[in-house]
Amino acid sequence: MTVSDLVTRFPEIPEDLHGEPILTTFADVFDSLLSQASKPSACTRDHTPEHQYYLKLVGPMDIYRYGLFTRERVLDEIQKLLDAQDLTPDTFAESLLADR
């Protein structure tokens, strides 16, 4: 997935992040999970795996959009996701569902 694909699929990602090199890596590394991710509605009580992928992967950028994270924090959150995937590539997707 390219950054263009990512921000088209998730227009809630703020424009000031679109040019960040880390977003290119993020889109590439998490392509398969992002392709499945879907934003849950506000009243959803039972989150599907697709909702969990969205909440864990795209959620920090959506929180930043509302001004609840700083730019530095959201970039740090993205880096933490990439680092976690590097450490445990075989079980990373499962770790996103761990609180179910």
C-alpha positions in Angstrom: 0.0 0.0 0.0 1.3 3.4 -0.8 0.8 6.5 1.3 -1.6 7.8 -1.4 -3.6 4.5 -1.0 -3.5 4.9 2.8 -4.8 8.4 3.0 -7.4 7.7 0.4 -8.7 4.8 2.4 -8.4 6.7 5.7 -9.0 10.4 4.9 -8.9 11.1 8.7 -5.1 10.9 8.6 -4.1 14.6 8.9 -2.4 16.2 5.8 0.7 17.3 7.7 1.6 13.6 8.2 1.2 12.6 4.5 4.8 13.6 3.6 6.4 11.9 6.6 8.9 9.2 5.5 7.7 7.0 8.4 4.2 7.0 6.9 5.6 5.4 3.8 7.2 2.6 5.8 4.0 2.3 7.9 1.8 1.9 4.7 4.2 -0.7 3.3 4.8 -2.8 6.4 1.1 -2.9 7.5 -0.4 -3.2 4.0 -2.3 -6.4 4.7 -3.7 -5.3 8.0 -4.6 -1.8 6.8 -6.4 -3.4 3.8 -8.6 -5.2 6.3 -9.0 -2.4 8.8 -12.3 -0.6 9.2 -13.4 2.2 11.4 -16.0 1.2 13.9 -19.1 3.3 14.5 -19.3 5.3 17.7 -21.8 3.0 19.2 -20.0 -0.3 18.4 -19.7 -2.5 21.5 -18.2 -5.7 20.0 -15.1 -4.8 18.0 -14.2 -7.2 15.2 -10.6 -7.9 14.3 -11.0 -5.3 11.5 -12.0 -2.7 14.0 -9.1 -3.6 16.3 -6.7 -3.2 13.4 -8.1 0.3 12.7 -8.1 1.3 16.4 -4.5 0.2 17.0 -3.0 1.2 13.6 -4.9 4.3 12.4 -6.4 5.3 15.8 -3.3 7.3 17.0 -3.4 9.4 13.8 -7.2 10.0 14.3 -6.5 11.0 17.9 -3.9 13.5 16.6 -6.4 14.9 14.2 -8.5 16.0 17.2 -5.6 17.6 18.9 -5.4 15.0 21.6 -1.8 13.9 20.7 1.1 16.1 19.7 2.7 15.5 16.3 5.8 14.1 18.0 3.7 11.7 20.0 1.8 10.3 17.0 5.1 9.8 15.1 6.4 8.1 18.2 3.3 5.8 18.3 3.8 4.9 14.6 7.5 4.1 15.3 6.5 1.9 18.3 4.1 -0.1 16.1 6.8 -0.6 13.5 9.3 -1.6 16.2 6.8 -4.1 17.7 6.2 -5.6 14.3 10.0 -6.0 13.7 10.4 -7.7 17.1 7.5 -10.2 16.6 6.6 -10.4 12.9 4.8 -13.7 13.2 2.6 -12.7 16.1 2.2 -9.0 15.7 -1.3 -9.1 14.1 -2.4 -11.3 17.0 -1.0 -8.8 19.5 -3.4 -6.2 18.2 -6.2 -8.4 19.2 -4.8 -9.3 22.6 -7.3 -7.4 24.7 -10.3 -9.3 23.2 
